[in-house]
């Protein structure tokens, strides 16, 4: 009789009561109860024993146990001793002792005699664990007590064979035999039992309808209707119930469950069989038993908590061995490389030694590349760390080491840098082939170690006497932008793309580096690569700093440092240098000092990032009136650049930096000499290098020529796009004009310089230019309507002031929406000036003018300069002098 769930239980009770009534009427019955482990067969045996005892029947009760399975007559002794009804005959091979058959006859006779006083009920639970000898006695009784009022109730787990394979078959041959098979509860029956329909589906999904597991779930929690609200905890009642089911599902149950749990989605009957080493029939029976108990659904656990419970009692050594075996099984089947690699990795994590041969190493490499497609660089690096320890040819292991360094750079530049030392030594010894040297050189470039990279690839940097920076600094902007347009961000392209951005920063068009670095920064975010994010955030910060956007540079440099998991190595020097310079220029000296005072090992100062840090520290020290310390930093930077054949002012103008410090110390002649040396170099043809060099030459040279030379410096710096350096040179020019007797023109120039510095948030420079000028004056857009309507718009006395003002009417209303910079640009555009003419008048780059106009159009909701209102306050002539 087989029925589902509660209906099967009720039908089973009815059948047992009928059998009990027949027995009371003088008949003999045999009932076999079968069910999955935990599905209620023991409860049914206990119920019939209780009801039989209530009717006055003699109840003999025994329970099989796995640990007593080899004890002869162990179950039979339990039956006899449960009521102390008679002594059990002891068969022996000795002379005068009864034979086994005679002992069984005696046992049967004793029961028949006992049944003359009333029905006898024999209950044997967990018969699958009964010893062979006891089973033989029960079989004998079933055959020879048909006319006695004896009810034999035997309960066993489904698909778990008894010690005697013929036991069940022998019982089935008897005419008075009946079978009850209990099935698991359905979801509707779980709802009925639970009394809460809302969580019945989830409870059924987890327990599989197994009553024991269901009770454990209910005990552990009120329910898990929300799959995200939690579930059974490790070691809790549910996990303990699972462990019980596994132990009582046959001798092979725990091993099979561990194999299923370990293989996960890759589990199949064939793989489970091979992993456990069982024969196919035993594995098939064991899996069927686990499925009958509701633990498995096919060849997988119904719930992760059950899967975890199956592995909970597995010691580390056994688990390691299982993972190794699982990797072998899946490898033989050409299973997914990620699954195979996962088992190898888990075996290594278990503390055991995992020997990876060439085949396993190949799998680990393939799996790592597959993980990289999914942007999981950290897990990929773990696989390669295991692969690099495997057996195989040395050049293969070195190639894995290079790849591992590449991948590590995605999320931890400092860790990647630590891997480069041994690889660099191997490369210098000629142990790396070309395919390995190329990515190693790219990694060195990405770490700012240009000289080391050039040493590996001499052909890539021109003649041996040429600077390693030549390729970086002398690449035409069009070539860099073609690379940036065509290449996608990958491990192989991250270094070339970073160098292309840096090339643009140092070119005559640094404004082009801003959008490219921003695009790459966004792409690094999409790749979930914090290391790359730090690289391009630092470059974006450097590009913004080069254009005089101090606030933006400060924010991006901070983001770059925050993206780093650790601050070791040379790379953090790059964003730290930008942050020191930006903080210093913004007057945040305390913040700058925290970074500038950090001790940096001498070995880290030889690369590009260390040199940038040296310069930034020198500029900070100069700003806080420590010219001697600043001079030492600048001269050390120069020494390192010259010794490394990297003396390029386009990257770092250490001579004019040192000259600035010498001017503070009153050594004008030395300062002028350094400025002239820098002007004699080829990089002086670049507007930015030319501008900073001319400014220092003017301040150190003949005062009579100062105004003219400063005019040239202002023009060059304006073309370079560096607003802060332009403002500095304009302020010097204004003072020179005042000294030459052009007081009005000089004052206007100084005010324009102050305004330009203020727009760049260069607070320190503003205080230097006009110490008494208020830095917190409200902008035009922050004024009240009455102030905006009655103001004359004179600001600081020039149209370039922070509040150029707005007139009445529509022009005033429109201007109130604009920042001071946008208003000045819009005013000149409304007067008919071209973008280039506006750029020249306001000392802005053409790109900046275009950006201002774009924002003006958006704020005023217009589409062209022809729609600009004419009521905007004109820019005063003095402001654009």
Secondary structure, DSSP 8 states (H G I E B T S, - for coil): -EE-HHHHHHHHHHHHHHHHHHHHTT--EEEEEEE-TTSSHHHHHHHHHHHHHHTT-EEEEEE--GGGTTSTTHHHHHHHHTTT-S------SSTTS--HHHHHHHHHHHHHHHHTTS-EEEEEESGGGS-HHHHHHHHHHHHH-TTS-EEEEEEEETT---SSTTHHHHHHTSTTEEEEEE----HHHHHHHHS-GGGHHHHHHHHTT-HHHHHHHHHH-S---STTS----TTSHHHHHHHHHHHTS-TTHHHHHHHHHHHGGG--HHHHHHHHT--HHHHHHHHHHHHHTTSBSSSSBSSHHHHHHHHHT--HHHHHHHHHHHHHHHHHTT--HHHHHHHHHHHHHTTS-----HHHHHHHHHHHHHHHHTT-HHHHHHHHHHHTTSSS-HHHHHHHHHHHHHHHTTT-HHHHHHHHHHHHHHHHTT-S-HHHHHHHHHHHHHTT-HHHHHHH-GGGG-STTS-TTHHHHHS-HHHHHHHHHH----TTTHHHHHHHHHHHHTSS-THHHHHHHHHHHHHHHHTT-HHHHHHHHHHHHHHHHHTT-HHHHHHHHHHHHHT-S---SSTHHHHHHHHHHHHHHTT-HHHHHHHHTS---GGGGSSHHHHHHHHHHHHHHHHTT-HHHHHHHHHHHHHHHHHTT---TTT--HHHHHHHHHHHTT-HHHHHHHHHHHHTSGGGGSHHHHHHHHHHHHHHS-GGGHHHHHHHHHHHHHHHT-HHHHHHHHHHHHHHHHHTT-HHHHHHHHHHHHHHHHHTT-HHHHHHH-TTS-SS---GGGS-HHHHHH----TTSSTTSTT--B-SHHHHHHHTTS-HHHHHHHHHHHTT--HHHHHHHHT--HHHHHHHHHHHHHHHT-SSGGGS-TTB----GGGG-
